[in-house]
Amino acid sequence: MASFDEWDGNRAQAPFPVWFWRVIMPLNIGIMGIVALAVIVFGDARFGIAFLIVVLWNGYWWCWRLAFELTITNRAVHWRGALRGGSVPLADVVAIEPALLHLLVSIRSRQGRLVVYPRMTGLLDTINRMQQLSPTIALNLPPTWLRRLERL
């Protein structure tokens, strides 16, 4: 993993390395799930069930859906999240747009949608590099998003 000083313009990463997300997020979700089950068993079952639903929803997003690192090569976008990773051919990327109430960035491809953690160092440069390599990618981020990404 390259450090921020070694960053070459083809990588965007969250404030902590991917191994941190792989350890902390499942651990956090697991502890919160145990707390929710304890509330169901020993306390108010309705509150415990509602709390468990919130924990599962957060677990799905933080552990399964979000990508915390993007690497761009001449042919593909490689991504890694807390529990999974993969790659998408650059030719299959269709658009870059906001997702989930404009809180996240989405890379839409012919294979599906990749949701990206927006507070990544180098994300705007990585998006620009993707557009250089594949000019057909539509950039559907509003100007407020672009200004926000410039500050990172």
Secondary structure, 3 states (H helix, E strand, C coil): CCCHHHCCCCEEECCCCHHHHHHHHHHHHHHHHHHHHHHHHHCCHHHHHHHHHHHHHHHHHHHHHEEEEEEECCCEEEEEECCCEEEEEHHHEEEEEEECCCCEEEEEECCEEEEECCCCECHHHHHHHHHHHCCCCEECCCHHHHHHHHCC
